Amino acid sequence: MFIISLVLQSLLLLFMLYQSVSKIKGEKIQVELFNSIKLPQWFRVVTGFVQLAGAAGLIVGYWYPGVIAWAGIWIGITMLVACLTHFRVKHPIGKAVPPFVIVLIATALIFLHIEGFVHPLI
């Protein structure tokens, strides 16, 4: 279970880092996304920093595994709000799939670490 958790944690970390940096930098796709969901551009930057905080929690989790569950909760709530936002503005269902998959991965990490299934090989 440790290997599965480590792989999920690493995949989630890479995704969150990419998404947060692209929002903070103001990449064209992110600017257009926030325009389409009718949110101001300053909220795009705030969202980027919120996602970056979740990624930081995953990084800290490599040394302190108890932090992973908290980072998973943080990321899961963030991505659940992203799904609901896509539904609110009536985007095609395909737009809500990536954040929904992230919610599932975050939920798996939460349960793996809260239930004590993961025991580091230290």
N, C-alpha and C positions, 0 to 999 in steps of 0.2 A: 504494500500500500504506500510505502514511503516513495517509491519510484513514481507511481501514478500521481501522487500529490505533488512531487517535485516537477513533473512534466506539466501538469495543469497550472501550477503556480507560475512556471516560466512562460508558458504560452499567454496566460492572462497578463503577466507583467509586460511582455513585448507588445501586446495589443494596446494596453493602457498607456504605455510610454509613447507609442506612435500616435494614438488618438489625442493624447493631452498636448504633445508638442505641436501637432498640426493645428490644433485649436488656438494655442497660445501664439503661434507664428502667424496665424491668419491665412492659412492656405485657402486657395480659391474654393475648393469643394466645401470647406467648413463654413466660409462666409456665406456661400449660396445656401447651405443647409439651414443656417440660422435665419437667413432671410425667408426661406420657405416655411419655417415653423413660426415665423412672426415673433421672434425674440430679438432684442437689441444685441449689437455686436459686443458690448461690454460683457454681456452674459456668456458669450462664447469663450471669452478669456477666463471668466470665473469658472466656467465648466471645465476648462482645460486645467486649471489649478486644482480643482476638486478631483479630477481624474489623476493628476500627478500625485496628489496626496495618497490616493489608493495604491498607486504604483510604488510609492515610497514605503508604504506599509508592507507590500509584498517583498520588497528588497530587504527590509528589516527582518521579515519572517524567515529568511535564510538562516539567520543566526538565533532568532527568538521565535520558534514555531508558534507560540501562543498568539502572536500578532497576526498571523495569517487569517484566522477566523474573523478578527475585527476588520482587517482589510477586505475580506470577502463580503462582510456585511455592508461596509461602506460602498464598495464597487457594485454590489448587487442592488442596493437601493438607488444608486446613481443610474444604473442601466435600466432599472424598472421604470424610473421616471422618464428615461429616454424613450422606452417603448410606448408609454402612455402618451407622451408628447406627439409621437408619430401618429398614433390613433386619433388624438385630439384634432390634428389638422388634416385628417383623412388622407394620409400618404398611403401608397400601395403597401400591402402587407410585407412585401420584400424589404422595405426600408426598416421595418421593426425586427426583422430576423436577426441581424448581427447583435444588437443589444440584448435580445432575448437569449441567444446562445451564451453570451457573456454572463447573464443572470444564472443560467444553468451551471456554468463552470464555477462561478463564485459560490453558488449553493453547494456544489459538490465539495469544494474546499472547506466551506464552513462545517459541513457535516463530518468530513474526514478529520477535522481538527477538534471539533467540539466533542465528538464521541470518543476521541482518544484512539482512533484506528491507526494513526500515523505515529510511529516511534522512530525518531531519528537514529541513524546508524552511528551515533557518537559514542 
